[in-house]
């Protein structure tokens, strides 16, 4: 019985791996740029901030420089349970500081839900809502690109999330590599196939009418993934805009990174439990590959957990019980197949960097340490599984003050 279970799970995991690799191939080529629409849509830019006095000023300066008519957008910074000078800095830049104090309902999801209710009560109503984090920098064409997509019928749009500090440490470099891979071989591939894309927590745009119809309701530790699942259930498929870049600050240390990724995985377990089976059933009922693909994306956290536990079980079997006593389909395959599989997996990250024209020399050197970052996801996921009922938001401190010109000059 144990052998049958292991063989079945190994086959399922192998099929999923091949499925994901096949999808990534569709991100190798970019389609031609779309037509540009005249500025038409109005935007309310929401910035979620908790004690961000060190970085919020740079974002305020950045948002003043967007290449879009100033009368068509306003900035609202959600100063959520702030105890520093975040609100003062925002007002000094002439932006709207919206102060919220609620020690019981803490976290970005609750802050956004509160701010949307405030927005709906204002005299001026906007065509769309854009969301950034306080540590971000937006490309000057960001709103123009969102306008283009909204004018062609898109209702939920995810921009390209880049890294503003990839050379600061080996951890920030690992984040950069991961996001270049995700943007090119996950997001772009699905965009090219007219599939649903997933939201990334920042650089997001939502049609106002959609938010009023659906409500926000995404208050888990991963509000972006939760809202993605809700949209897909309602046949609203988020679109990816490759040309709308937002630069995000990544944690400098392994400890800070682990804390952030633990929160992501804890929230991911919650969302997987809530949405996987309903989406899977919808995909079967409606014969929808899009919904199946999103259901599988939601299941990723369990795939990582299962892969780790099966690997550990086989190691223990060999080390302590004179194994292998557990059936393993991979030992039946020629050794070169494993080498090719590992080689292709590693190559995809390097190929993504080449396709994205990454020129950071230090990042290429830091690739030597990338496996440590990749492997660390396994213990983090296991710990997240046993602590997934923890709903406490853990704030990632941001300290890296960078201007858009500096980021772009380094990339160039």
PyMOL commands that set and color helices and strands:
alter all, ss='L'
color gray80, all
select helices_A, chain A and resi 2-27+56-64+70-72+86-92+108-120+142-151+170-192+208-214+223-233+254-285+289-298+300-321+329-332+335-355+361-386+404-411
alter helices_A, ss='H'
color red, helices_A
select strands_A, chain A and resi 43-49+73-80+96-100+128-133+137-138+156-163+204-207+239-248
alter strands_A, ss='S'
color yellow, strands_A
deselect
rebuild
show_as cartoon
